[in-house]
Amino acid sequence: MATPIYFSDFFGVATEILEEYGAFNVSVIIDLPLFIDPFSLFDSEDEHFNELLKDIIRYVKVLRDVSIDPTGPSPGKHRR
């Protein structure tokens, strides 16, 4: 059996489902420079960054809700 490399491999989720949800199929074995410091967004006076922070918080809440009730709306449906 091959070593799982991506989220979809490790958790047995079809890549089509991740795409439908609008989720990123992240590598679980490689550290990615894909990080947004939420405190930088929180402290920003730039309205664009404030909106990004609200979007991140909204998306994390949706992911939480879907993890509690997988039959609910998909996170991809909450995009603007």
N, CA, C and O of each residue as an XYZ file, in Angstrom:
320
protein
N       0.843     -1.191      0.000
C       0.000      0.000      0.000
C       0.881      1.245      0.000
O       1.826      1.348      0.782
N       0.569      2.168     -0.867
C       1.343      3.401     -0.984
C       1.069      4.328      0.199
O      -0.010      4.302      0.790
N       2.055      5.136      0.525
C       1.911      6.120      1.594
C       0.956      7.216      1.136
O       1.138      7.792      0.064
N      -0.078      7.510      1.959
C      -0.993      8.592      1.570
C      -0.262      9.932      1.582
O       0.444     10.261      2.535
N      -0.440     10.685      0.523
C       0.248     11.965      0.385
C      -0.707     13.137      0.614
O      -0.351     14.123      1.260
N      -1.909     13.020      0.082
C      -2.865     14.127      0.146
C      -3.992     13.836      1.131
O      -4.237     12.689      1.504
N      -4.658     14.889      1.535
C      -5.806     14.776      2.429
C      -6.779     13.731      1.908
O      -7.266     12.897      2.671
N      -7.064     13.775      0.607
C      -8.021     12.844      0.006
C      -7.549     11.399      0.137
O      -8.361     10.501      0.360
N      -6.253     11.169      0.001
C      -5.699      9.817      0.149
C      -5.805      9.343      1.592
O      -6.247      8.225      1.858
N      -5.398     10.200      2.516
C      -5.335      9.831      3.932
C      -6.712      9.550      4.514
O      -6.885      8.610      5.289
N      -7.700     10.373      4.134
C      -9.034     10.237      4.699
C     -10.017      9.518      3.774
O     -11.187      9.352      4.118
N      -9.543      9.096      2.607
C     -10.402      8.355      1.684
C     -11.554      9.178      1.125
O     -12.666      8.678      0.953
N     -11.273     10.448      0.843
C     -12.292     11.353      0.297
C     -11.990     11.564     -1.184
O     -10.851     11.849     -1.551
N     -12.988     11.427     -2.019
C     -12.801     11.638     -3.452
C     -12.435     13.092     -3.724
O     -12.993     14.005     -3.115
N     -11.500     13.302     -4.638
C     -11.082     14.668     -4.962
C     -12.241     15.489     -5.516
O     -12.273     16.708     -5.348
N     -13.184     14.838     -6.170
C     -14.353     15.545     -6.700
C     -15.188     16.150     -5.569
O     -15.746     17.238     -5.710
N     -15.263     15.437     -4.458
C     -16.016     15.954     -3.303
C     -15.316     17.181     -2.738
O     -15.966     18.174     -2.411
N     -13.991     17.115     -2.621
C     -13.252     18.279     -2.129
C     -13.460     19.474     -3.050
O     -13.668     20.596     -2.586
N     -13.403     19.231     -4.349
C     -13.614     20.320     -5.305
C     -15.018     20.902     -5.172
O     -15.199     22.118     -5.239
N     -16.010     20.031     -4.984
C     -17.394     20.494     -4.822
C     -17.526     21.376     -3.582
O     -18.241     22.378     -3.601
N     -16.843     21.006     -2.517
C     -16.877     21.787     -1.284
C     -16.043     23.058     -1.387
O     -16.204     23.979     -0.586
N     -15.146     23.107     -2.378
C     -14.257     24.257     -2.490
C     -13.063     24.139     -1.571
O     -12.449     25.143     -1.210
N     -12.723     22.895     -1.184
C     -11.611     22.657     -0.264
C     -10.331     22.371     -1.025
O     -10.363     21.876     -2.152
N      -9.217     22.682     -0.410
C      -7.894     22.464     -0.965
C      -7.415     21.075     -0.557
O      -7.435     20.740      0.627
N      -6.990     20.272     -1.511
C      -6.504     18.922     -1.236
C      -5.047     19.015     -0.794
O      -4.130     18.778     -1.581
N      -4.850     19.357      0.455
C      -3.531     19.655      1.004
C      -2.705     18.380      1.175
O      -3.242     17.307      1.452
N      -1.406     18.518      1.006
C      -0.487     17.418      1.271
C      -0.379     17.232      2.782
O      -0.238     18.204      3.524
N      -0.445     15.988      3.228
C      -0.341     15.721      4.670
C       1.077     15.345      5.071
O       1.340     15.104      6.249
N       2.010     15.290      4.097
C       3.383     14.909      4.433
C       4.392     16.022      4.165
O       5.563     15.897      4.524
N       3.947     17.106      3.539
C       4.856     18.196      3.203
C       4.336     19.482      3.843
O       3.156     19.817      3.732
N       5.238     20.190      4.511
C       4.874     21.472      5.103
C       4.765     22.503      3.980
O       5.712     22.716      3.223
N       3.613     23.131      3.886
C       3.385     24.110      2.824
C       3.481     25.529      3.367
O       3.078     25.789      4.500
N       4.009     26.443      2.570
C       4.041     27.841      3.011
C       2.688     28.507      2.777
O       2.615     29.640      2.299
N       1.634     27.801      3.114
C       0.272     28.273      2.905
C      -0.303     28.622      4.273
O      -1.069     27.853      4.853
N       0.074     29.780      4.774
C      -0.341     30.175      6.111
C      -0.700     31.649      6.112
O       0.041     32.485      5.595
N      -1.826     31.948      6.691
C      -2.237     33.339      6.868
C      -2.279     33.591      8.366
O      -3.017     32.931      9.099
N      -1.494     34.537      8.806
C      -1.467     34.882     10.227
C      -2.732     35.666     10.548
O      -2.854     36.827     10.156
N      -3.685     35.042     11.262
C      -4.949     35.731     11.535
C      -4.782     36.992     12.366
O      -5.609     37.900     12.289
N      -3.714     37.057     13.164
C      -3.517     38.258     13.963
C      -3.080     39.435     13.091
O      -3.386     40.586     13.402
N      -2.371     39.151     12.007
C      -2.019     40.228     11.075
C      -3.277     40.786     10.431
O      -3.396     41.995     10.235
N      -4.216     39.904     10.103
C      -5.481     40.358      9.532
C      -6.307     41.094     10.587
O      -6.913     42.127     10.301
N      -6.324     40.561     11.795
C      -7.115     41.136     12.882
C      -6.668     42.562     13.201
O      -7.494     43.442     13.440
N      -5.349     42.779     13.200
C      -4.807     44.088     13.564
C      -4.763     45.084     12.408
O      -4.422     46.251     12.604
N      -5.102     44.630     11.219
C      -4.984     45.485     10.049
C      -6.057     46.572     10.029
O      -7.195     46.361     10.449
N      -5.658     47.735      9.530
C      -6.620     48.817      9.326
C      -7.172     48.790      7.903
O      -8.062     49.570      7.562
N      -6.643     47.894      7.077
C      -7.080     47.757      5.685
C      -8.404     46.995      5.643
O      -8.487     45.866      6.127
N      -9.425     47.603      5.072
C     -10.757     46.999      5.027
C     -10.751     45.674      4.259
O     -11.491     44.752      4.603
N      -9.925     45.584      3.231
C      -9.821     44.331      2.461
C      -9.381     43.179      3.368
O      -9.947     42.088      3.299
N      -8.388     43.412      4.206
C      -7.909     42.375      5.115
C      -8.945     42.053      6.189
O      -9.066     40.903      6.611
N      -9.688     43.057      6.629
C     -10.756     42.806      7.597
C     -11.824     41.898      7.008
O     -12.347     41.022      7.697
N     -12.148     42.104      5.734
C     -13.115     41.245      5.053
C     -12.564     39.825      4.894
O     -13.302     38.852      5.046
N     -11.270     39.707      4.588
C     -10.659     38.382      4.484
C     -10.762     37.630      5.808
O     -11.067     36.438      5.824
N     -10.511     38.321      6.910
C     -10.612     37.688      8.223
C     -12.037     37.213      8.475
O     -12.241     36.104      8.970
N     -13.020     38.035      8.143
C     -14.422     37.625      8.311
C     -14.728     36.391      7.466
O     -15.431     35.485      7.915
N     -14.199     36.357      6.239
C     -14.416     35.205      5.363
C     -13.780     33.938      5.943
O     -14.373     32.860      5.897
N     -12.581     34.076      6.483
C     -11.898     32.921      7.088
C     -12.702     32.400      8.272
O     -12.912     31.194      8.401
N     -13.152     33.304      9.132
C     -13.939     32.901     10.302
C     -15.239     32.237      9.867
O     -15.639     31.221     10.437
N     -15.899     32.802      8.864
C     -17.143     32.228      8.353
C     -16.892     30.820      7.804
O     -17.675     29.906      8.063
N     -15.822     30.646      7.061
C     -15.517     29.343      6.459
C     -15.178     28.301      7.532
O     -15.603     27.151      7.430
N     -14.427     28.690      8.545
C     -14.097     27.754      9.625
C     -15.370     27.340     10.363
O     -15.507     26.183     10.760
N     -16.296     28.272     10.549
C     -17.570     27.927     11.180
C     -18.363     26.940     10.330
O     -18.983     26.015     10.856
N     -18.341     27.140      9.020
C     -19.043     26.217      8.122
C     -18.403     24.835      8.204
O     -19.112     23.831      8.275
N     -17.075     24.770      8.195
C     -16.393     23.478      8.314
C     -16.747     22.795      9.632
O     -16.944     21.580      9.675
N     -16.827     23.580     10.703
C     -17.236     23.028     11.997
C     -18.645     22.458     11.896
O     -18.899     21.342     12.349
N     -19.559     23.217     11.305
C     -20.944     22.773     11.193
C     -21.064     21.505     10.349
O     -21.828     20.599     10.681
N     -20.302     21.451      9.252
C     -20.345     20.270      8.390
C     -19.762     19.057      9.109
O     -20.232     17.936      8.915
N     -18.741     19.275      9.936
C     -18.166     18.145     10.678
C     -19.154     17.610     11.715
O     -19.108     16.432     12.069
N     -20.037     18.467     12.197
C     -21.059     18.043     13.164
C     -22.219     17.374     12.440
O     -22.730     16.350     12.893
N     -22.638     17.954     11.306
C     -23.767     17.427     10.539
C     -23.389     17.359      9.067
O     -23.616     18.315      8.327
N     -22.807     16.226      8.627
C     -22.360     16.121      7.242
C     -23.480     16.195      6.209
O     -23.202     16.354      5.020
N     -24.732     16.083      6.629
C     -25.847     16.165      5.683
C     -26.256     17.608      5.414
O     -27.095     17.865      4.551
N     -25.665     18.556      6.151
C     -25.999     19.957      5.975
C     -25.394     20.514      4.692
O     -24.825     19.768      3.895
N     -25.516     21.828      4.493
C     -24.990     22.443      3.268
C     -23.481     22.294      3.173
O     -22.792     22.290      4.193
N     -22.957     22.169      1.945
C     -21.517     22.025      1.762
C     -20.834     23.380      1.893
O     -21.438     24.410      1.594
N     -19.568     23.386      2.341
C     -18.848     24.661      2.483
C     -18.750     25.413      1.162
O     -18.726     26.644      1.163
N     -18.692     24.711      0.041
C     -18.597     25.367     -1.262
C     -19.809     26.228     -1.574
O     -19.716     27.168     -2.362
N     -20.948     25.915     -0.961
C     -22.174     26.666     -1.210
C     -22.160     28.029     -0.492
O     -23.031     28.864     -0.734
N     -21.176     28.250      0.384
C     -21.132     29.482      1.166
C     -20.183     30.518      0.590
O     -19.956     31.570      1.187
N     -19.629     30.207     -0.582
C     -18.727     31.166     -1.203
C     -19.516     32.347     -1.737
O     -20.686     32.226     -2.100
N     -18.854     33.483     -1.777
C     -19.485     34.682     -2.334
C     -19.433     34.666     -3.816
O     -19.917     35.597     -4.461
